[in-house]
Amino acid sequence: MKQIINWMLVAIRPLVLTMVFLGAPHVLYAQPSDIALPKISIDNLKGTLTKEVPVEATFTINYTDEATGQPREERFRCLVSHRGATSIKFDKKSIKIAFLKQEGDGELDVRLPGLERTTDKYNLDAASIDRSRIRNRMAMDLFNSYSRLPYATDLSGRHGIAGTYVEVWTEGRYSGLYCLTDRVNRKLMGGKKVKNGVVRGVVYKCKAFGNGCFLTAGGTQPEEGNNAWNAWEVKYPNEYPVDVWKPLQDLMDAPWDTEPDATYANLVRQHFYWDNLVDLYLLTLVAGVADAGYKNSYLSLPDYTADQRFVITPWDMDHSFGATYCGTPLIDTSTLLGQSNWSKVPPFKRLLQNADFGFLAALADRWAELRDGPLSVESVSHLMFSYADLFDHTDSWQHEHEAWNYNPVTMGTTAHDEATYMVEWYEANHKELSALLTPYQTDGIRNIEHSPLNIDHSVYDLHGRRIANGQSSIVNGQFPKGIYINGHKKILIK
């Protein structure tokens, strides 16, 4: 029977990949498998594997070549270390990998099977507290299915991490089922390198709670050569002159609490990409990401010398799809303020409190656009169950269950056990979201003339989404360049 199942998985692989590429019929699928998941061995450690100091090791990956169907082995020299804040205390730990040239110093770019990107650094996500082992991956998959950067990149604007499942051994000992992922860095974000000593592209990550994760400077100043300040760390560039912090300081110095309502939406657009904010907040509602916020998120901009708008990229979303931070079931579904910290921090805090800013309308319109496509119950359920099929049919779930059941969370006998619960949660959340957001949905430009909202001369974008509640901001030149609808007419702002 197992041979038959494996043959079927091989046979449907081209069809599955075609359906993902074409998007038909808006159904997402997990990676198919040939005979087993790729196997990674980390051996020849030249020291103790810890979080603090990376140690050199040998990285070996065994997998089935997609083109030939034949087994293949690749071996690399690398540096490895543990990663994570809360998760570091668990016995099954996540791992960071940095590939090195075979001889001498220097990083080595590698493309690993199942991933589209060539880079020198990867993560192995342990997902120790997640009973399903797929929550973070699911949230990332959904985000990547609809959200793109507002500018061109080599990866078609993707900025959420990609991942593929593997089994890992360390010094001959089974470590478990892991998700192998790329990382958020300058290349993924399409950032410009430092040029002639001038900082251009920057990538920051918020690592701790504190003033910084509420976009408050807190009275401290960054120090020369320090890559950490006010709960944030610099991920790029790799050198840390004081001016590397200026973009983030400028963001914190913005008058988020004192800006008048009439110009608040414009202030947001000066510092962020509007569509990115909409896509990010929608994800937290759709997946019920309960611990989301600036902490564990990335802030980046491609070229500070040309554009001061930041992109927010989500990270670490295993507290989602109906589970608490410790993996236990959470029956509650979404509210408009979500279950996360985003509703408590700028700019979301004020955007969610006043419908006239247009954010709630944009959120509702985006949900209406996606809820019957990549975010439909059908599509999300298929993705969840295809991951469960992958684990159960390759015996990787059985191996993981034997190694890590009750440590630290209880695991179902099969991967389908938790996937079934997640699907039921998502069905309820999907229904709740539609009820919450539909009242804010706009009718589109064709109906603006007859809309009672237009009696106050509201301003709309060309998608029919209200973005301001009066003419004063246009008259005072406080809108970005573009074409808008105001008073039943198109207005060009130069």
C-alpha positions in Angstrom: 0.0 0.0 0.0 2.8 2.4 0.9 4.4 1.8 -2.5 1.1 2.6 -4.2 0.8 5.9 -2.3 4.3 6.9 -3.0 3.8 6.2 -6.8 0.6 8.3 -6.7 2.5 11.2 -5.1 5.1 11.0 -7.8 2.5 10.8 -10.5 0.5 13.9 -9.4 3.6 16.1 -8.8 3.5 17.8 -12.2 -0.2 18.4 -11.9 0.1 19.9 -8.4 2.9 22.2 -9.5 0.9 23.3 -12.6 -2.1 24.1 -10.4 -0.1 26.2 -8.0 1.5 28.1 -10.9 -1.8 28.8 -12.7 -3.7 29.4 -9.5 -6.6 27.1 -10.5 -8.9 26.7 -8.9 -7.6 28.9 -6.1 -6.4 25.9 -4.2 -3.0 25.8 -2.5 -1.0 22.6 -2.1 1.8 21.6 0.2 5.0 20.3 -1.4 4.5 16.9 -3.0 6.9 14.0 -2.0 8.6 11.4 -4.0 9.4 8.6 -1.5 10.3 10.5 1.7 11.1 14.0 2.9 14.6 15.3 2.2 17.0 14.2 5.0 19.5 16.6 6.5 22.5 15.5 8.6 24.5 17.9 10.6 27.8 16.2 11.6 31.4 16.9 12.5 30.5 19.7 14.9 33.7 21.5 16.0 32.2 22.5 19.3 29.0 22.5 21.3 25.8 23.6 19.4 24.5 26.7 21.3 22.7 29.9 20.5 25.6 32.3 21.3 28.5 31.1 19.2 28.1 29.4 15.8 30.3 26.4 15.3 31.6 24.8 12.1 30.0 21.6 10.9 29.2 19.5 7.8 25.8 19.8 6.3 24.6 16.9 4.2 21.2 16.7 2.4 19.8 13.6 0.7 16.8 14.0 -1.6 15.2 12.8 -4.8 16.2 15.0 -7.8 13.0 16.4 -9.4 14.4 16.2 -13.0 15.8 12.7 -12.9 13.8 11.0 -10.2 17.1 9.7 -8.8 18.5 10.0 -5.3 21.0 12.8 -4.8 23.3 13.9 -2.0 24.9 17.3 -1.5 27.4 18.2 1.2 28.5 21.6 2.4 30.7 23.2 5.0 28.7 25.5 7.3 28.3 27.3 10.6 25.4 26.3 12.8 23.8 27.6 15.9 20.5 27.5 17.8 18.0 30.3 17.3 14.9 31.6 19.1 14.0 33.5 22.2 11.2 31.7 24.0 11.7 28.5 22.0 15.3 28.1 23.0 14.3 26.6 26.3 12.6 23.6 24.6 14.5 20.4 24.0 13.8 20.5 20.2 15.5 23.7 19.1 15.5 25.7 15.9 18.7 26.0 14.0 20.5 28.6 12.0 22.7 27.6 9.1 25.3 29.7 7.2 27.0 28.0 4.3 30.8 28.5 3.8 33.1 28.1 0.9 34.7 24.7 0.9 38.1 26.2 1.7 39.1 29.4 3.3 36.8 32.2 4.5 33.7 33.5 2.9 30.0 32.7 2.5 28.7 30.4 -0.1 25.3 30.9 -1.9 23.4 27.6 -2.1 20.0 26.6 -3.6 18.5 23.8 -1.6 15.8 21.5 -3.0 12.2 22.7 -2.7 13.2 26.4 -2.4 13.3 28.9 -5.3 16.0 31.1 -3.9 19.8 30.9 -3.9 21.3 32.3 -0.6 23.9 31.6 2.0 21.8 31.5 5.1 18.8 29.3 6.1 16.8 28.4 9.1 15.5 25.0 10.4 12.2 25.8 12.2 11.4 23.3 15.0 7.8 24.5 15.6 8.1 22.8 19.0 5.0 24.2 20.6 2.8 23.8 17.5 0.8 20.6 17.7 0.4 20.6 13.9 4.0 21.7 13.0 2.5 23.8 10.2 0.9 26.9 11.7 3.8 29.3 10.9 4.3 27.7 7.5 0.5 28.0 6.8 0.4 31.7 7.7 3.5 32.4 5.5 2.0 30.4 2.6 -1.2 32.4 2.8 0.7 35.7 3.0 2.9 34.8 0.0 -0.1 33.8 -2.0 -1.5 37.3 -2.1 0.9 39.9 -0.8 3.7 41.4 -2.8 6.2 44.2 -2.3 5.2 47.5 -3.9 8.3 47.5 -6.1 10.0 45.0 -8.4 12.4 42.3 -7.0 14.1 39.2 -8.4 11.5 37.1 -6.6 8.5 38.9 -8.1 7.9 40.9 -4.9 7.7 38.0 -2.4 8.9 39.0 1.0 7.5 36.4 3.3 9.9 33.4 3.9 9.5 30.3 1.8 9.8 26.8 3.3 9.9 23.1 2.6 9.8 20.2 5.1 12.7 18.0 6.0 13.8 15.5 8.6 17.0 16.3 10.5 19.7 14.2 12.2 22.4 15.8 14.4 25.6 13.8 14.9 23.6 10.7 14.0 20.8 11.3 16.4 17.3 12.0 15.1 16.4 15.6 15.7 12.9 15.7 14.2 10.6 17.2 11.5 11.7 20.7 10.6 10.7 23.4 8.1 13.7 24.5 6.1 13.3 28.2 5.2 15.2 31.1 3.7 15.5 34.3 5.7 14.4 37.9 5.5 17.4 39.9 4.4 18.5 42.7 2.0 18.3 40.4 -1.1 14.8 39.2 -0.4 13.6 42.8 0.3 15.3 44.1 -2.9 17.4 46.6 -0.8 20.3 48.6 -2.1 23.8 48.0 -0.8 25.7 50.6 1.1 27.5 52.8 -1.5 30.4 55.1 -0.8 29.7 54.9 2.9 26.1 56.0 2.4 23.4 53.8 4.1 20.6 53.0 1.5 18.7 49.8 2.0 18.1 48.8 5.6 16.5 45.8 7.4 15.6 45.9 11.1 14.1 43.3 13.3 12.3 43.9 16.6 13.5 41.3 19.1 12.0 42.3 22.5 9.2 44.2 24.2 9.9 47.7 25.2 9.5 51.3 24.0 10.8 50.4 20.5 8.1 47.9 19.7 5.5 50.7 20.2 7.6 53.0 17.9 8.6 55.1 20.8 12.3 56.2 21.2 12.2 56.1 25.0 14.9 58.8 25.5 17.9 56.6 24.6 20.3 57.1 21.7 22.0 54.5 19.5 25.7 54.1 19.9 28.4 53.9 17.2 29.1 50.3 16.2 26.2 48.9 18.1 23.7 46.7 16.1 21.1 46.8 18.9 19.0 49.7 20.1 15.6 50.2 21.8 14.4 46.6 21.3 15.5 46.5 17.6 18.5 45.1 15.8 20.1 45.9 12.5 20.0 42.9 10.1 21.4 45.0 7.2 23.9 46.6 6.7 26.6 44.6 8.4 28.4 47.6 9.8 26.8 49.9 12.3 27.6 53.6 12.0 25.2 55.8 14.1 23.4 56.9 10.9 22.3 53.3 10.2 19.6 54.0 12.8 18.4 57.3 11.3 15.5 55.8 9.2 14.1 54.0 12.3 14.6 57.1 14.5 12.7 59.2 11.9 9.9 56.7 12.0 9.7 56.9 15.8 9.8 60.7 15.8 6.7 60.9 13.6 3.7 62.5 15.4 1.7 59.3 15.6 -0.4 60.5 18.6 -0.7 64.2 17.8 -1.2 64.4 14.0 -4.7 65.8 13.3 -7.3 63.4 12.0 -7.6 65.3 8.7 -4.0 64.5 7.7 -3.3 61.2 9.6 -3.9 58.9 6.6 -1.4 61.0 4.7 1.2 60.8 7.5 0.8 57.0 7.4 1.5 57.1 3.6 4.6 59.1 4.1 6.2 56.3 6.3 4.5 53.1 5.1 3.1 51.5 2.0 -0.7 51.5 2.5 -1.3 48.2 0.7 1.4 46.4 2.8 -0.4 47.6 6.0 -3.7 46.3 4.6 -2.2 42.9 3.6 -0.4 42.5 6.9 -3.3 43.3 9.1 -5.6 41.1 7.1 -3.2 38.2 7.6 -3.4 38.6 11.4 -7.2 38.4 11.2 -7.4 35.6 8.7 -4.9 33.3 10.5 -5.8 34.6 14.0 -2.1 35.5 14.7 -2.4 36.3 18.4 1.2 37.4 19.2 1.9 39.5 16.2 3.2 43.0 16.4 6.5 44.8 15.8 8.2 42.3 18.1 9.5 39.5 15.8 8.6 41.5 12.7 10.9 43.0 10.2 11.0 46.7 9.0 12.8 47.4 5.8 13.1 49.9 3.0 14.9 49.5 -0.3 16.7 52.8 -0.5 16.5 55.4 2.2 18.0 58.1 0.0 15.1 57.8 -2.5 12.0 56.7 -0.4 11.4 56.8 3.3 8.5 54.3 3.3 8.9 51.1 5.3 7.7 47.6 4.5 6.6 45.4 7.4 7.3 41.7 7.0 5.7 39.1 9.4 7.7 36.5 11.2 7.1 33.7 13.8 3.4 33.0 13.6 3.0 29.7 15.3 0.5 31.3 17.7 -2.3 31.1 15.1 -5.1 29.1 13.6 -6.8 28.5 16.9 -3.8 27.8 19.2 -2.3 29.7 22.1 1.4 30.5 22.6 1.8 27.1 24.3 0.0 25.2 21.7 -3.3 24.6 23.5 -6.6 25.1 21.5 -8.1 28.6 21.4 -11.7 28.5 20.3 -12.0 32.3 19.9 -12.2 33.7 16.3 -11.3 37.2 15.1 -12.6 40.6 16.1 -11.8 43.7 14.2 -9.1 44.5 16.8 -7.7 41.0 16.3 -6.0 39.0 19.0 -2.6 40.7 18.3 -0.6 43.7 19.4 -0.9 45.4 16.0 -4.1 47.1 17.2 -2.1 48.7 20.1 0.8 50.3 18.0 1.1 53.0 15.4 -0.2 53.3 12.8 -2.8 50.6 13.2 -4.1 51.9 16.6 -5.6 55.0 15.1 -6.4 53.5 11.6 -8.7 51.0 13.3 -10.5 53.5 15.5 -11.7 55.9 12.7 -13.4 54.6 9.6 -12.9 58.0 7.9 -9.2 57.2 7.5 -10.2 54.6 4.9 -8.2 51.7 6.3 -11.2 49.7 7.4 -12.7 50.1 3.9 -9.5 49.0 2.3 -9.3 46.0 4.6 -12.9 45.0 3.8 -12.3 45.4 0.1 -9.2 43.3 0.2 -11.0 40.6 2.1 -13.8 40.7 -0.5 -11.2 40.3 -3.2 -9.5 37.3 -1.6 -12.1 35.4 0.5 -13.3 33.3 -2.3 -9.9 32.7 -3.8 -6.6 32.0 -2.0 -8.2 32.7 1.4 -11.3 30.6 0.8 -12.2 27.8 3.1 -11.7 25.3 0.3 -8.2 26.6 -0.6 -6.9 26.8 3.0 -8.4 23.4 3.9 -6.7 21.8 0.9 -3.4 23.3 2.0 -3.7 22.1 5.6 -4.7 18.6 4.6 -2.1 18.3 2.0 0.6 19.0 4.6 -1.0 16.4 6.8 -1.0 13.9 3.9 2.6 14.7 3.3 3.6 13.9 6.9 1.4 10.8 7.3 2.3 9.2 4.0 6.1 9.7 4.4 6.0 8.5 8.1 7.7 11.7 9.1 4.8 12.3 11.5 5.3 8.9 13.1 9.0 9.7 13.6 8.2 13.1 15.1 5.5 11.7 17.3 7.8 9.0 18.7 10.6 11.6 19.4 8.6 14.6 20.7 5.1 13.7 21.8 4.4 15.4 25.2 7.7 17.4 24.8 6.5 20.1 25.2 3.0 19.6 23.7 0.7 16.7 23.0 0.6 15.5 19.4 -2.1 13.7 17.6 -1.5 10.1 16.5 -1.7 11.3 12.9 -1.1 14.7 11.3 -4.7 14.9 10.3 -5.9 15.1 13.9 -4.7 18.7 14.5 -5.3 19.7 10.8 -9.0 18.8 11.3 -9.2 21.1 14.3 -7.5 23.9 12.3 -9.9 23.5 9.4 -12.9 23.7 11.8 -11.4 26.8 13.4 -10.8 28.4 10.0 -14.3 27.8 8.8 -15.7 29.6 11.8 -13.2 32.4 11.5 -13.9 32.9 7.8 -17.6 33.3 8.5 -16.9 35.7 11.4 -14.5 37.9 9.3 -17.1 38.3 6.6 -19.6 39.5 9.1 -17.1 41.9 10.7 -15.8 43.4 7.5 -18.7 43.5 5.0 -20.3 46.6 6.6 -17.1 48.6 5.7 -16.9 47.4 2.2 -17.2 50.1 -0.5 -19.4 49.8 -3.6 -16.8 50.9 -6.0 -16.5 54.0 -8.2 -19.6 53.3 -10.2 -21.7 53.9 -7.1 -19.9 56.9 -5.5 -22.3 59.4 -7.0 -25.2 57.8 -5.2 -23.3 57.1 -2.0 -24.5 58.9 1.1 -20.9 59.0 2.2 -20.2 61.5 -0.6 -22.2 64.3 0.9 -19.1 65.3 2.9 -17.0 65.5 -0.2 -15.1 62.4 0.7 -11.9 61.5 -1.3 -11.6 58.1 -3.0 -8.9 56.3 -4.8 -9.5 54.8 -8.2 -10.6 51.5 -6.7 -13.5 53.4 -5.0 -12.0 53.2 -1.6 -12.5 56.2 0.7 -9.2 57.6 1.9 -10.1 60.9 3.5 -13.3 62.6 4.8 -12.9 66.1 3.4 -11.4 68.4 0.7 -9.1 70.3 3.0 -6.2 67.8 2.7 -6.3 68.1 -1.1 -6.6 71.9 -1.1 -3.6 72.1 1.3 -1.5 69.8 -0.9 -1.3 67.1 1.6 -1.9 64.1 -0.7 0.7 62.1 -2.6 0.8 62.6 -6.4 -1.9 60.7 -8.2 -5.5 60.6 -9.4 -8.4 60.7 -7.0 -12.2 60.9 -7.0 -13.7 63.9 -5.2 -17.1 65.5 -5.6 -18.0 63.0 -8.4 -15.0 64.1 -10.4 -11.5 62.9 -11.1 -8.8 65.1 -9.6 -5.1 65.0 -10.6 -2.6 65.8 -7.9 0.8 66.7 -9.4 
